């Protein structure tokens, strides 16, 4: 049953279906709130993603031992090697033009049956030098994977920093993968597919790639205009509802 209220006027009696107008107002208001929330909340609640350096599974392997290391460095740097031989790969994002967070890496890795040392991923700011026993440089973070945790066949092996590091705008960085294990094949580590690299927000290699954020959140004035537009739509529909009533 529809509730009705009558208003007496000097000239005639007008009939208003107050309940219908009220319900219409409530529905439109609810929809407006949900629409604005859907636009605002993702921006307010979006967590800062953490990215990881990921290698693929193709092409020749690279050796890690007391005489071989791997480096990923900002193209503007010329880092030294801690050991006799190092394979260096440029990472343009290490010459960063925006802030982002690095949480470590995941590499297709295997080890011989008798390694003599663990394997370590380290992040440095600026150039590095010295030796494996006495490295020089500004060490920011490191992650150690125990030799006993590395498979004898190629397996994605995660190196996760205790806390992510912010890669800052205008700074340069070097990432090194090293081990003091012996150089006989039975003691070495092997990394596969080092030429297939990506920085992604997932350790399993299927996350979103790191990109320069070019779409900033709307300014407060934008949200105000959007809300005002929603209110105008609401008022227009209420007027139409009253006419139809």
C-alpha positions as CSV (number, residue, x, y, z in Angstrom):
1,X,0.0,0.0,0.0
2,X,1.3,3.5,-0.8
3,X,1.1,6.0,2.0
4,X,-0.3,9.4,0.9
5,X,-0.3,12.8,2.4
6,X,-2.6,15.6,1.4
7,X,-1.7,19.3,1.6
8,X,-4.6,21.8,1.6
9,X,-4.0,25.0,-0.5
10,X,-6.3,28.0,-0.9
11,X,-7.1,27.1,-4.5
12,X,-7.1,23.3,-4.6
13,X,-5.8,20.1,-3.1
14,X,-2.5,18.6,-4.2
15,X,-1.7,15.0,-3.9
16,X,2.0,14.0,-3.2
17,X,3.2,10.4,-2.9
18,X,5.8,11.3,-0.3
19,X,6.9,7.7,0.2
20,X,7.7,7.2,-3.5
21,X,9.8,10.4,-3.6
22,X,11.6,9.5,-0.4
23,X,12.4,6.0,-1.7
24,X,13.7,7.4,-5.0
25,X,15.9,9.9,-3.2
26,X,17.3,7.2,-1.0
27,X,18.1,4.9,-4.0
28,X,19.8,7.7,-5.9
29,X,21.8,8.8,-2.9
30,X,23.0,5.3,-2.3
31,X,24.0,4.9,-5.9
32,X,25.8,8.2,-5.8
33,X,27.8,7.3,-2.7
34,X,28.8,3.9,-4.2
35,X,29.9,5.6,-7.5
36,X,32.1,8.2,-5.7
37,X,33.5,5.6,-3.4
38,X,34.5,3.4,-6.3
39,X,36.5,6.3,-7.7
40,X,38.1,7.5,-4.5
41,X,38.8,4.4,-2.4
42,X,41.2,2.6,-4.9
43,X,43.4,5.7,-4.8
44,X,43.3,6.1,-1.0
45,X,43.8,2.5,-0.2
46,X,46.3,1.5,-2.9
47,X,49.3,-0.1,-1.3
48,X,52.8,0.6,-2.6
49,X,53.8,-2.5,-4.7
50,X,57.1,-4.2,-4.1
51,X,59.0,-5.4,-7.2
52,X,61.4,-8.2,-7.7
53,X,64.1,-8.9,-10.3
54,X,63.0,-12.1,-12.2
55,X,65.0,-14.2,-14.6
56,X,63.6,-16.6,-17.2
57,X,64.4,-20.2,-18.1
58,X,66.0,-19.9,-21.5
59,X,69.6,-19.7,-22.9
60,X,73.0,-20.5,-21.4
61,X,73.7,-20.5,-17.7
62,X,76.0,-18.2,-15.7
63,X,78.3,-19.5,-13.0
64,X,78.4,-18.2,-9.4
65,X,81.4,-19.1,-7.2
66,X,84.6,-17.7,-5.6
67,X,85.8,-16.6,-9.0
68,X,82.5,-15.6,-10.8
69,X,79.7,-13.3,-9.8
70,X,76.7,-11.5,-11.4
71,X,75.8,-7.8,-11.3
72,X,72.8,-5.8,-12.3
73,X,73.6,-2.1,-12.3
74,X,72.4,1.4,-13.3
75,X,73.7,2.1,-16.8
76,X,75.4,5.3,-15.5
77,X,77.6,3.3,-13.2
78,X,80.8,1.3,-13.8
79,X,80.9,-1.0,-10.8
80,X,84.0,-3.1,-10.0
81,X,84.0,-6.8,-9.5
82,X,84.5,-8.5,-6.1
83,X,86.0,-11.6,-7.9
84,X,88.1,-12.3,-11.0
85,X,85.1,-12.5,-13.4
86,X,81.7,-10.9,-13.3
87,X,78.8,-10.8,-15.7
88,X,77.1,-7.3,-15.6
89,X,73.6,-6.5,-16.9
90,X,72.2,-3.0,-17.2
91,X,69.0,-2.2,-15.4
92,X,67.6,1.2,-16.5
93,X,65.3,1.4,-13.5
94,X,68.4,1.5,-11.3
95,X,69.0,5.0,-12.7
96,X,65.6,5.8,-11.3
97,X,63.5,8.7,-12.4
98,X,60.7,7.9,-9.9
99,X,60.5,6.2,-6.4
100,X,59.7,2.5,-6.3
101,X,60.4,-0.5,-3.9
102,X,62.7,-3.4,-4.5
103,X,62.1,-6.6,-2.4
104,X,64.7,-8.9,-3.9
105,X,64.8,-11.3,-6.8
106,X,63.9,-14.7,-8.1
107,X,66.4,-16.7,-10.3
108,X,66.3,-20.0,-12.1
109,X,69.1,-21.6,-10.0
110,X,70.7,-24.9,-9.4
111,X,73.8,-26.0,-7.4
112,X,76.4,-28.9,-7.6
113,X,76.2,-31.7,-5.1
114,X,78.8,-30.3,-2.7
115,X,78.8,-26.5,-2.4
116,X,81.0,-24.9,0.3
117,X,79.2,-21.7,0.8
118,X,75.7,-20.1,0.7
119,X,74.7,-17.6,-2.0
120,X,73.8,-14.0,-1.4
121,X,71.9,-11.2,-3.2
122,X,73.0,-7.7,-2.1
123,X,71.7,-4.2,-3.0
124,X,74.2,-1.3,-3.1
125,X,73.8,2.4,-3.6
126,X,76.5,3.8,-6.0
127,X,79.5,2.0,-7.3
128,X,81.0,-1.0,-5.5
129,X,84.6,-2.4,-5.4
130,X,87.0,-4.3,-3.2
131,X,86.9,-8.1,-2.8
132,X,84.3,-10.6,-1.9
133,X,85.9,-10.9,1.6
134,X,86.2,-7.1,2.0
135,X,83.7,-5.4,-0.3
136,X,83.5,-1.6,-0.5
137,X,80.4,0.4,-1.2
138,X,77.1,1.4,0.5
139,X,75.3,-1.8,1.3
140,X,71.5,-1.2,1.7
141,X,70.1,-4.7,2.0
142,X,71.0,-8.4,1.5
143,X,69.2,-11.8,1.3
144,X,71.0,-15.1,1.9
145,X,69.8,-18.5,0.5
146,X,71.4,-21.5,2.3
147,X,73.2,-24.0,0.1
148,X,71.0,-26.7,1.5
149,X,68.0,-24.9,0.2
150,X,69.1,-24.8,-3.5
151,X,68.0,-27.6,-5.7
152,X,70.3,-29.7,-7.9
153,X,68.0,-29.0,-10.9
154,X,67.0,-25.6,-12.2
155,X,64.3,-24.2,-9.9
156,X,63.0,-20.7,-9.3
157,X,64.8,-19.6,-6.1
158,X,63.6,-16.6,-4.2
159,X,65.9,-14.0,-2.5
160,X,63.7,-11.8,-0.4
161,X,65.0,-8.9,1.6
162,X,64.0,-8.6,5.2
163,X,62.4,-5.3,4.4
164,X,61.9,-3.7,0.9
165,X,64.2,-0.9,-0.1
166,X,63.0,2.3,-1.7
167,X,64.8,3.0,-5.0
168,X,64.9,6.7,-4.9
169,X,64.7,9.2,-7.8
170,X,68.1,10.5,-8.9
171,X,70.0,7.7,-7.1
172,X,71.9,4.8,-8.7
173,X,72.1,1.2,-7.6
174,X,73.9,-2.1,-8.1
175,X,72.5,-5.6,-7.3
176,X,75.1,-8.4,-6.9
177,X,74.7,-12.2,-6.7
178,X,77.8,-13.8,-5.1
179,X,79.1,-16.9,-3.3
180,X,82.4,-17.9,-1.9
181,X,81.8,-21.6,-2.9
182,X,84.6,-23.4,-4.7
183,X,85.1,-23.4,-8.5
184,X,84.8,-27.1,-9.3
185,X,81.5,-27.9,-11.0
186,X,80.3,-30.0,-8.1
187,X,80.5,-26.8,-5.9
188,X,79.2,-24.1,-8.2
189,X,75.9,-22.4,-8.5
190,X,74.4,-22.0,-12.0
191,X,71.8,-19.3,-13.0
192,X,69.8,-19.9,-16.1
193,X,68.3,-17.4,-18.6
194,X,70.0,-14.2,-17.4
195,X,69.1,-12.4,-20.6
196,X,65.4,-12.8,-19.8
197,X,64.9,-10.1,-17.1
198,X,61.9,-8.3,-15.7
199,X,61.0,-6.3,-12.7
200,X,57.6,-7.5,-11.5
201,X,55.4,-7.2,-8.4
202,X,55.3,-10.9,-8.0
203,X,58.0,-13.6,-7.2
204,X,56.3,-16.1,-9.5
205,X,57.0,-14.0,-12.6
206,X,53.4,-13.3,-13.6
207,X,52.9,-10.0,-11.9
208,X,52.7,-6.5,-13.2
209,X,55.8,-5.0,-14.7
210,X,57.4,-1.9,-13.2
211,X,56.3,1.2,-15.1
212,X,56.8,4.9,-14.7
213,X,53.6,6.2,-13.0
214,X,52.3,8.7,-15.6
215,X,48.7,8.9,-14.3
216,X,48.7,10.8,-11.0
217,X,45.6,10.6,-8.8
218,X,43.0,13.4,-9.5
219,X,43.4,16.6,-7.6
220,X,40.9,17.4,-4.8
221,X,39.2,19.9,-7.1
222,X,38.6,17.0,-9.5
223,X,36.8,15.0,-6.8
224,X,34.8,18.1,-5.9
225,X,33.6,18.6,-9.5
226,X,32.7,14.9,-9.8
227,X,30.7,15.0,-6.6
228,X,29.0,18.2,-7.7
229,X,28.1,16.6,-11.0
230,X,26.6,13.6,-9.1
231,X,24.5,16.0,-7.0
232,X,23.2,17.8,-10.1
233,X,22.1,14.4,-11.6
234,X,20.4,13.5,-8.3
235,X,18.5,16.8,-8.1
236,X,17.4,16.5,-11.7
237,X,16.0,13.0,-11.1
238,X,14.2,14.1,-8.0
239,X,12.5,16.9,-9.9
240,X,11.5,14.5,-12.5
241,X,10.2,12.0,-9.9
242,X,8.0,14.8,-8.4
243,X,6.6,15.8,-11.8
244,X,5.8,12.1,-12.5
245,X,4.1,11.8,-9.1
